[in-house]
Amino acid sequence: MWVLPLWVSVAQLEVVNCPRHLLASCDSVMVLQNINTRIAFDTTNTGLILLYASPLMMESILIRNRAIAVNPVDGNLQAAPEPRWSVKYPVIPGSDVAGVVVAVGPNVTSFKEGDRVLGHGVVMFTRELQCCAFQAHTIVRTNMASEIPDNISFESAAVIPLGFSTAACGLFQDTFLNLQLPTVLPQKQTGKTLLIWGGASSVGSNAIQLAVAAGYKVITTASAKTSMEALIGKTLVGAIDCIGQEAAKILSYLRVVR
């Protein structure tokens, strides 16, 4: 993959020349260090790339990225055969960002310039490059952003958005499990037990905490001693070491603790 560092100002349009043979040989283009752009190729000229500054949407914020996270889906999308997930080039990958708010949209009251925030760029659904993570600035919808507590670094915060969003969709969206919603102070116990497979993963660890906050007892699986230890203290009914375990034994354990 070629990495092309491109610069553009918010206030003006700049033109950057790129050799035609380079464009023809690129499987993917990652644009870095730009002030959030829309990209178009002018095929009538010799490899001309036009970079246009993107205006802020009504309910959105512009984040100056201080840390970004890489997820398996960033690579998987490039090989996706399904049209709705397939990548059109040139592309800027990435979903997870953490940084500082440098501008807010017209209707935004929940964030202000200077706020430390994390955000989930939903480019997989919008197909808008200004929402991608792997660039200096990213536009994020306000409902997909959150302030970062002072005791959490940008690097630690950047790994949260996609794992958290994926877990939340699976647990609470009405087209999936449609469970009771979580609250800041955990809900009263529902009396129901939830099995979360792979509790030490990014999505799994978020799902455990969300499910507990929603009032559910949780059982999870993990595949290493270090993973098991990391899960202790998350208000679980039990954690199963699934290394070397047959499915029948795991099911037997579940019947006992449910």
KELUMKOL-419607 format. One line per 5 residues: number of its first residue (from 1); their letters; for each residue x, y, z of C-alpha. Coordinates in Angstrom, 3 decimals. Example, Ala and Ser with C-alpha at 12.3 -4.5 7.8 and 13.67 -1.06 7.14 Angstrom:
BEGIN
1	as	12.300/-4.500/7.800  13.670/-1.060/7.140
//
This chain:
BEGIN
1	mwvlp	0.000/0.000/0.000  1.252/3.472/-0.878  0.881/6.186/1.709  0.497/9.659/0.253  0.938/12.569/2.683
6	lwvsv	-1.320/15.373/1.451  -2.061/18.756/2.962  -5.047/21.041/2.519  -6.268/24.149/4.291  -9.808/24.470/5.626
11	aqlev	-10.142/27.877/4.022  -8.869/27.138/0.555  -8.570/24.553/-2.176  -5.109/23.251/-2.944  -4.036/21.116/-5.867
16	vncpr	-1.482/18.369/-5.356  0.222/16.654/-8.295  0.709/12.898/-8.210  2.363/10.894/-11.035  -0.149/8.954/-13.135
21	hllas	1.896/5.739/-12.910  1.670/5.940/-9.104  -2.103/6.308/-9.182  -2.409/3.377/-11.554  -0.334/1.142/-9.292
26	cdsvm	-2.137/1.972/-6.040  -4.376/-0.665/-4.500  -5.272/1.757/-1.745  -4.635/5.395/-0.948  -4.373/6.546/2.660
31	vlqni	-4.492/10.330/3.034  -2.706/11.730/6.083  -2.265/15.200/7.571  -5.246/16.863/5.930  -7.919/19.143/7.323
36	ntria	-10.662/16.700/6.502  -11.279/16.520/2.813  -13.378/15.196/0.018  -11.239/13.707/-2.727  -11.754/13.564/-6.483
41	fdttn	-9.505/12.530/-9.340  -9.255/14.752/-12.417  -8.464/12.202/-15.130  -8.080/14.850/-17.814  -4.827/16.004/-16.249
46	tglil	-1.688/14.112/-15.376  -2.530/12.496/-12.081  -4.160/15.545/-10.545  -5.749/15.094/-7.123  -8.198/17.756/-6.005
51	lyasp	-8.730/18.214/-2.290  -11.822/20.063/-1.083  -12.444/21.192/2.487  -15.658/19.647/3.922  -18.188/21.832/5.768
56	lmmes	-19.392/20.731/9.199  -22.818/19.118/9.313  -25.513/20.450/11.678  -24.976/17.888/14.463  -21.262/17.215/14.098
61	ilirn	-17.885/18.202/15.475  -14.435/18.457/13.927  -11.769/16.590/15.921  -8.031/17.176/15.674  -6.894/13.580/16.088
66	raiav	-4.311/12.813/18.751  -4.648/9.016/18.595  -6.380/6.540/16.288  -7.020/2.810/16.632  -6.587/0.085/14.015
71	npvdg	-9.291/-2.605/13.877  -9.409/-5.886/11.917  -12.350/-4.522/9.933  -10.097/-1.841/8.428  -8.315/-4.548/6.443
76	nlqaa	-11.309/-6.838/6.014  -13.317/-4.160/4.222  -10.727/-4.028/1.456  -11.378/-7.697/0.688  -15.148/-7.669/1.224
81	peprw	-17.000/-9.237/-1.712  -20.387/-7.851/-0.673  -21.146/-4.604/-2.572  -22.509/-2.702/0.437  -19.180/-3.183/2.284
86	svkyp	-16.763/-3.045/-0.644  -14.256/-0.205/-0.725  -14.119/2.387/-3.496  -10.730/3.950/-4.088  -9.173/6.309/-3.215
91	vipgs	-10.079/5.624/0.414  -9.202/6.765/3.923  -9.697/3.851/6.347  -10.405/3.840/10.059  -13.232/4.351/12.554
96	dvagv	-11.757/5.101/15.995  -10.393/8.513/16.980  -9.477/10.449/20.095  -8.457/14.071/20.101  -9.478/17.671/20.684
101	vvavg	-12.552/19.473/19.326  -11.491/22.325/17.034  -14.898/23.262/15.571  -18.575/22.492/16.192  -21.599/22.428/13.902
106	pnvts	-24.357/25.070/14.033  -26.711/23.123/16.340  -24.107/21.634/18.692  -24.413/22.521/22.393  -22.990/19.389/24.051
111	fkegd	-19.389/20.010/22.931  -17.154/23.045/22.611  -13.743/23.829/21.177  -10.957/22.426/23.343  -12.915/19.426/24.680
116	rvlgh	-10.996/16.145/24.851  -13.200/13.589/23.078  -13.323/10.153/21.548  -15.418/9.442/18.478  -16.655/6.746/16.121
121	gvvmf	-16.518/7.730/12.468  -19.338/5.793/10.837  -17.806/5.732/7.373  -18.963/2.129/6.765  -22.499/3.487/6.537
126	trelq	-22.081/7.065/5.327  -19.266/6.419/2.804  -18.132/9.975/3.551  -14.338/10.289/3.697  -14.509/13.209/6.104
131	ccafq	-15.770/10.705/8.717  -12.700/8.436/8.423  -10.120/8.101/11.191  -6.757/7.795/9.461  -6.204/11.498/8.901
136	ahtiv	-5.273/14.533/10.963  -8.883/15.742/11.376  -12.145/13.783/11.423  -15.775/14.916/11.390  -17.858/12.921/13.903
141	rtnma	-21.569/13.055/14.644  -22.274/14.264/18.175  -24.228/11.109/19.076  -21.119/9.072/18.232  -18.746/11.099/20.440
146	seipd	-18.055/11.362/24.152  -15.861/13.461/26.401  -12.723/11.769/27.740  -12.166/11.882/31.528  -8.964/13.638/32.572
151	nisfe	-7.414/10.426/33.893  -7.676/8.611/30.535  -5.078/9.182/27.810  -5.893/9.731/24.149  -4.249/6.392/23.356
156	saavi	-6.450/4.513/25.824  -9.600/6.329/24.721  -9.042/5.670/21.014  -9.599/1.905/21.397  -13.123/2.313/22.791
161	plgfs	-15.519/3.565/20.056  -15.929/0.677/17.578  -15.802/-2.099/20.193  -18.291/-0.243/22.363  -20.639/0.546/19.463
166	taacg	-20.560/-3.039/18.185  -21.354/-4.450/21.626  -24.135/-1.921/22.203  -25.785/-2.694/18.848  -25.716/-6.440/19.494
171	lfqdt	-27.148/-6.156/22.988  -29.683/-3.333/22.754  -30.688/-2.677/19.150  -34.259/-3.811/18.482  -33.143/-5.827/15.456
176	flnlq	-30.777/-7.884/17.644  -31.161/-8.916/21.325  -33.181/-5.813/22.272  -32.166/-6.053/25.943  -32.991/-3.568/28.672
181	lptvl	-30.850/-0.440/28.329  -27.932/0.237/30.716  -27.686/3.188/33.091  -24.746/4.970/34.759  -25.723/3.334/38.045
186	pqkqt	-26.425/-0.331/37.163  -30.059/-1.289/36.704  -31.759/-3.602/39.187  -31.067/-7.230/38.442  -33.374/-8.668/35.810
191	gktll	-32.837/-12.225/37.024  -31.582/-13.178/33.555  -28.129/-14.514/32.690  -26.265/-13.638/29.514  -23.480/-15.682/27.901
196	iwgga	-20.849/-13.508/26.218  -18.462/-15.602/24.158  -14.935/-14.203/24.047  -15.115/-11.838/26.992  -11.475/-10.743/26.750
201	ssvgs	-11.891/-9.343/23.237  -12.514/-5.669/22.570  -16.202/-6.213/21.819  -16.576/-8.831/24.555  -15.119/-6.698/27.341
206	naiql	-17.397/-3.810/26.374  -20.396/-6.142/26.180  -19.738/-7.462/29.705  -19.733/-4.004/31.252  -22.776/-2.859/29.290
211	avaag	-24.758/-5.992/30.182  -23.914/-5.672/33.886  -24.955/-1.995/33.804  -28.239/-3.111/32.208  -28.977/-5.492/35.088
216	ykvit	-27.940/-8.843/33.639  -25.787/-11.559/35.159  -22.929/-12.452/32.825  -21.030/-15.632/32.062  -18.133/-15.380/29.652
221	tasak	-15.414/-17.481/28.070  -11.715/-16.713/27.757  -8.769/-18.555/26.249  -5.800/-17.767/28.462  -4.957/-17.324/32.132
226	tsmea	-4.086/-13.673/31.626  -7.447/-13.095/29.956  -9.267/-14.801/32.824  -7.477/-12.630/35.376  -8.331/-9.470/33.448
231	ligkt	-12.030/-10.376/33.589  -12.098/-10.899/37.364  -13.929/-8.100/39.118  -16.341/-7.312/36.293  -19.324/-8.646/38.309
236	lvgai	-19.500/-11.945/36.442  -21.396/-15.040/37.489  -18.512/-17.040/36.047  -15.705/-17.124/33.512  -14.925/-20.320/31.617
241	dcigq	-11.424/-21.212/30.460  -12.308/-22.658/27.066  -8.793/-23.886/26.160  -8.981/-27.642/25.721  -12.613/-27.731/26.801
246	eaaki	-15.125/-29.732/24.815  -18.384/-28.008/23.955  -20.361/-30.525/26.037  -18.373/-29.661/29.168  -18.924/-25.950/28.665
251	lsylr	-22.660/-26.488/28.181  -22.753/-28.610/31.343  -21.126/-25.790/33.294  -23.608/-23.294/31.903  -26.555/-25.432/33.034
256	vvr	-25.187/-25.419/36.586  -24.564/-21.696/36.956  -27.490/-20.256/35.043
//
